[in-house]
């Protein structure tokens, strides 16, 4: 009797399992878009310019250790061909976000190491001071409104700085040390990637250490309530928004791009880490940091950050230490269907 009962229970369990819709992500693979030139440290910031070229900044922390060289701007065409690299005059080695002001055309680069925003000539690397936020800041990512005001995330002081179109003093657009924009997690960066939705009614901000996305309500350019929009994006880093108001987020600790719809539901997980090739380059994604739309693709920087340099290991640290050629990846700009039993 016991054997019969066990057999029946086992059969029921199998039926229940197989009747459930088996869903899995159909991941578009990440392939190599471009390779950083010799001498450049790993790429972090990335933007696509009005000329359709891809502009990348260097973070200055290769797996072998830090560097004292000034940060660089590296420019590729939209096919990944190197156009030029220039040293940014007067910059620290540690650069993060960058973007072209849609109103003035100026290229602004965040000097994370010095706490400054630089106005950079993209052809020569000459720079002038746009805004000096201060050495205690953690300037990370930048975006703009239609009037040309710049909004800069501060990972260490838990705020978003607002700077006028022509530069000058930065003012906290939200209060300093806003709890949802700070973190005690790892990596120890709070406010990071940020972007406005299509009608400008909200600014979305990634909190890396909290694995969350924060929504800041906007009314007539004024910041309103801050709420957690969604959680559990592992190392939420760079963030961009498409025409349908879907959020594309670089998950730097999961080596993937997570796409979230306007309700906060995940609708795609794209790319993955596929090892290091025999030339020391990443296959796929490894610590993806910044991303941007480029034609039919999404281009993504591979920061390959060995976090043991900062006193804490992660599951990718030993892989990062093997990388000697630094790359930018690309993924098709499409949201694949979710596989299920109906697709069999």
N, C-alpha and C positions, 0 to 999 in steps of 0.2 A: 504493500500500500504506500509506504514511504517513497519507494522508487517511482510509482505511478504519479504521486503528488508532485515530486520533484520534477519529473518529466513535463507535466502539465505547466508548472510554474515557469520552467525554462522556455517552453514553447511560447507562452504568453509574453514573456519578456522580450523574446526575439521579435514577435509580431509587433509589440508596442514600439520597439526601437526602430524597426524598418518602416513603420507607418508614419513616423515623425518626418517632417520635411527636412532632409539633410541639406543644409545650406553651407556654402563656403565661398570665400572671396575669390573672384576671378581677377587675379592680379596682373595688370599690365606690367611687363618687366621694365626695369630701369637699365638703360644702356649708356655708354659714354658719349657725352656731347663734346667735351674738350679736355685737353690736358694742360695744366698750368706750366708755364715756361720754367726752365732751370733757374734756381735761385729764389723762386717765389715760395713763400710758406703756404700752408693750407688755406683754401678759400673759405670765406664765411659770408660776407654780404654779397648780394647780387641784385641787379636790376636790369631791365631791358629799356634801352633809351629810345627816344623818338626816331632815331635812325635805324631801329630794329637790331642794333648791336647789343651784345650782352656785356655788361660792366660788372667786374668782380673785384672785391677788396680782399686783402690778406690779413689773417688774424695773428700771425707771428708766433704760433706755438706748434712747430712740427713735433712729431713723436720723439725726436732726438733731444728736445729741450727748447728753451726760449731763444730769442734773437734780439740783437740791439739795432738791427737795420730798420730804417724808416719803412712804414707800410707802403704797399704798392697798389696801384690800380691797373688791372689787366683787362684788356678789351678784346673780345672775339666777335666775328661776324655771326649772322644767324645760322650758319652751318658749322660753327665751332672752330673756324680757322682763326689763329692768332693774328690780330691786327697790330697790337703794340702792348707794351707794359711800361709804365712810368712810375718813378718814385714820387710820392706825394710830399712836396716840400714842407718841412716843418712838422711832419706828422710823427707820432709815436709808432712803434712797430705793430700796434694792436688796433686794427680798424674793424668796424662792424658794419651796420647798415648804411645804405646809400640810396639816393633817389634823385630824379630830375624833377624840379618844381614845375608843374604843368602851367603855371602862370608866368614865371620869369624865365624858365629854361635852365636855370642854374643847377649844376650838379652839386648836391650836398652830401658830404661824407662824415660819418660819425667816428671821431677819434676816441675810442673807448679808453685807451690808455691815458689820455690827457683830459678827458671830460669836456671836449670841445666839438663844435660842429664847424666843418671847414667847407668853404666854397672853393671847389676844385676845377681847374681847367682840365678837361678830359683829354686834351691833346698833349699838353706839356707836363702836367702834374703840379704846376704852380698853384698855390693856394692862398686864400685870405681867410681871416677869422670871420665866421658868420655869427657864432654865438659861443660864449664861454660859460658852460653850466657849472663847472667846478670839478676838482679832482675826486670828490667823494661820490660822484655820480657813477652810474653804470649805463651809459648811453648805448642803446642796443639796436633799435629799429626805428624807421622813419616813414611817415606817410604825410599826405597833404589834403587840404580841403579845396573846394573850387576857387576860393579866393586867394590861394597860394600860401596860406598859413601852414607852417610845418608842425607836426606832432611827433614827438620823440619819446619812446618808452625808456624808462629808467629802471633797470633791473634791481638796483640796490636801494633806491630811495622810495620805491613803490609809488611812482607817479607817472603822469604823462606831461611832458613839457610842451608848451605852445610858444612858437616863435613866429613873428611876423614875416611877411614875404621878403623883406629886405634885411632881415637879420636883426641883431641887437640882443637885448636882455631876454632871457627865457622866463616864462612865468608858469607855475604849476597849474595845469588845466584841471586836474583833480587834486585833492589834498595830498601833501606828502605823507608817506607811510600809510597809504590806503591798504587796509588788511588784505583785500583780495588781489592786490598787485605786489605784495611781498611774499616771501617764502622762507621756510626753514628746511625745505627739502633739498634734494640733489637731482641734477646739478644746481648749484646755489644761485640761480637766476630767477627773479620774479618776472615782472612785466617784460615781454619780449616782442614777438611779431605782432603787428597791428594793422588793421584796415577798416575803412568805413564800408557799410553796406551801400547798395545802389542808390537809395534815396537819402542817404546821410542822416538817417534817424538813429543810428547806433554805430559805435566804434567797438570792434571786437579786438581783444587783447589776449595773446597767449601768455600763460604763467607757466614757465618751464618746470620749476621745482615742484609746483602743485599739480602738474599734469592736467591743467584746466584751461578753459577758455572763459574769459570774463566779458560780459556785455555791458557797455556804458551807454545809457540812453543819451540822446542828443536832441536839443530843442533850440533852434535859432543859434546854433554854434556853441551853446552852453552845455557843459557836461551835467548829466543828471544822475539817476540812481545807478549803482554798480551791482550786478548780479552775476552769479555763476551760471553761464550758459550751458556748459557741459563739462564732464570730468573724464578722467582715465585715458587721455592721450599721452602716452608715455614719453615725457620730455618734449612737450609742445613748444615749438621753436618758431620758425618762420610761418607767416600766415598771409594768405591772399584770398580774395573773394571773386568769384566769377559773376557773369551777367545774370545768373539765376539765384544769386545770393547764397550759393554753396560755399562753405569755407574749406580751403585746401590747406592742411596743416602739416608741417614737417615734424614727425615724431622722432627726435634725435636719439632716443634710447631704444626705439623699436625698429630703427632703420626702415622706415616706411613713410608714405604720405597718406594721411587719413583725410577723407572727404566727408564733411558733415553738412546735412541739409539745413535750411533755415529754421527748422524746429529743434535742431540739436541731435538728430538721429544720424548715425554713421551710415553712409551709402556706398562707400568704397574704401578699400585699403590697397594701395598701389606700391609696387616696387618691393625690394627686399635686399638683404645682404647676401651675396653669392660667393664670397671669398675674395682672396687677393691673388692676382695672376702672377706669372713668373717674372714679370717686369716690375712688380711692386705696386701695381695699380689696383684700385678697388673694382670688383665686379658688382654692379648694382649700386646700393646705397650703404654708406657707413658714416654715422653721425650726420645725417642730413640737416642742414642749418637754415638756409634761405632758399626761396623759390620764387619763380616768376613765370607768367605766361609768355610764350614766344611762339607765335604762329599756332601750329597744331600741336605744339609740345608744351610741357612744363619743364623748365630747366632748374636744377637743384645743385647746390654746393655740397660737396662731401668734406666736412670739416675734419674727419678722422682724428678727433681729439682723444689723446691718451690721458684720461682723467687722473691717472696715477701721478701725473705731474703736479696735481693740485691736492694730492693726499687721499684720494678715494678711488678704488678700482670699480670698474663696471664690467659687464660680460663682454664688451667689445674692446676693452683696453689692450689685451694682448694682440688682437687683430690689428688695431690701429698702429701698434709698434712695428708691424711688418711693412707698413705702407711707406714707399719712397717716392712714388709719383702721384701727385695730387690732381684730382679730376673734378669736373662738373658733369653731372649725369642729366639725362632727359627721360621723360615718360610721356607717352601719348596723352594729349589733353582730351580724354574721354572717360566717361564713367561706365565701366563694363557692367553687364547684368550680373546679378547674384545667381550662382549656380544652385539648382535644386533638383529633386527627383524628377520634376516635370521636364527638365532639360535632357534627361537620359534618353 
